[in-house]
Every structure is written in C-alpha cells, then in structure tokens.
Amino acid sequence: MKMEAMSLSGLDNTKLEALAHDIYSDLVEDACLGLCFEVHRAVKQGYFFLDETDQDSMKDFEIVDQPGVDIFGQVYNQWKNKECVCPNCSRSIAASRFAPHLEKCLGMGRNSSRIANRRIASSNNMSKSESDQEDNDDINDNDWSYGSEKKAKKRKSDKVFLRSLKQPVLLVSLALDIGNILFYLFIYLSIS
Amino acid sequence: MSKESQLRALVNQKLIEMGERERLKELLRARLIECGWKDQLKAHCKDVIREKDSEHVTVEDLVAEITPKGRALVPDSVKKELLQRIRAFLAQHATL
C-alpha cells in the first residue's frame, strides 16, 4: 500500500482542535463501554448487588460522622483513665501503665530480664573478693564455648553476653591484684 | 476517501503504533476513578438495572443509558488534561 507523506502543519487550528476533540471523544467512549461491559458481566454473574443487604441492616451499620466518636459510634478514649487490678500483686494500676507493670511484676518480657541480669552482674562485681576470683573464673570459663549457647533461647544469650563482659573486668582486677602482691613482695625483699 | 479522513486514519494509526493511545486510555481511566466518575456512573447503573428487569439487561440497554450520561459527567479538569496531551502529541508528530 502506498503511503503518502502527510503533514498536519498544513491544517489550520480549528481542524486541529476538531481532530483533538474527536480523539478525546473516542477515548471517553472507550471508557464508558469498558464500564458497561464490566457492569453487565457483574449483573449476569450475579455479583453486582452483592454488597447490599436489606435496608434495616444497612441502617444499623451506617458510617457515623460525629465529633468525639469513631466511625462505628464508639467513644474511643473511654478506657484511658480506667484502673485495672493486677492479678499478681493486687494493686490498682492505670490502664496505660498496666502492660509495663505486668512485665516487671511477673518477671517476664525483655526489659525485666535485662534489668535482672544487670543487677546480677553488678552485685557479683561488687561482692568479689580475691580468693573467690579463681573459682568464679573456672565456672565462668564455660561461657566462652559456643556449644551450649546454641541451644539457649535469646534470653539466655543475653545473660551469657553480660557474663562474658565481666571476664575482661575480672582479668584486669586479677592482674592488678597480682601486681599488688609482687609490689609488696619487692618491698619486703628490699627491706630484709 | 477524503484527504481529511485519510489524515485522521493516519493519526489514529500513529497513536496506536507509538503506544500513546494506550497511555491516554490508562490516564483517562485513572483520572475518572480518582474523581469519582466511575462510582457515580455505577450508582446510575444500579438504578437503571433495578428499573428494568435485572435478569434480562443487555449490553445495548446499558450502553444506550450510560454513554450519554458518562460523557456529560466527565469533569472539566480531566477533559482539559487529556486534550492538552492530545494536542501535544499532534504538535510533536506534525509530519506523519
């Protein structure tokens, strides 16, 4: 088929506008037809009216649009100031503080185990005497192996991590003590 | 075939070949959904279907009812945007 080279610039503006409008009308008609086909198929397959029930149910669940109330009609900060009774310590706690209080009270949850470990670590460090160090070092040496850690849950790995932090502290304090002893020995030998 | 209709056919062919017609269709569909045209028209469909016998609605019935209303309901902003894009395309491809 022979194709002529044609130019749109030969057309004047009105014709160009008419052309643009025709193209636009075609596009809109396509969109309308698409919608018609969609709706017709929905009607024939029976799912067009699926989202409608009887009038009464529709009235019951209508969207509520009032201030101070959510779209279901419920007041949404009703329980902000209510108080709950803790089943463990039988204290009356505010609702927003209830969950963290339960965590600490029952001794479960991430934070309470971390705090407990920290407490153990600091109390062990402070009550350390020189003779105890050797024994504790032997006991704590098990923590450096990774076999036992694999079975442990994440909480235990936290404890092991904290215990392993003590090791350099212990080693340093051991070194200091040994240095202390040597110093006194030296003095003693030099005096005698 | 007159020169004008030949020109028109060529323009349409070029639109399709360059994929511009698909892009314009998608753009129009997106804009119409955004502005709520589709939902409006669907509600109108519901009324039409309820009036007629809902079992025996044909495509032709729907088309006859929906298309004129659909054409009228297109918002001006959408129409302007599309015409602008079409004019830009025509200006860009003045020589076919």
Interface residues (C-beta under 8 A of the other chain):
Chain A: E4 A5 M6 S7 L8 S9 L11 K15 L16 L19 A20 H21 D22 I23 Y24 S25 L27 V28 E29 D30 A31 C32 L33 G34 L35 C36 F37 V39 H40 V43 F48 F49
Chain B: E4 Q6 L7 R8 L10 V11 N12 L15 R21 L24 K25 L28 R29 L32 K38 L41 K42 C45 K46 I49 S54 V57 T58 V59 L62 V63 I66 T67 G70 R71 V74 K79 L82 L83 I86 R87 L90 H93 A94 T95 L96
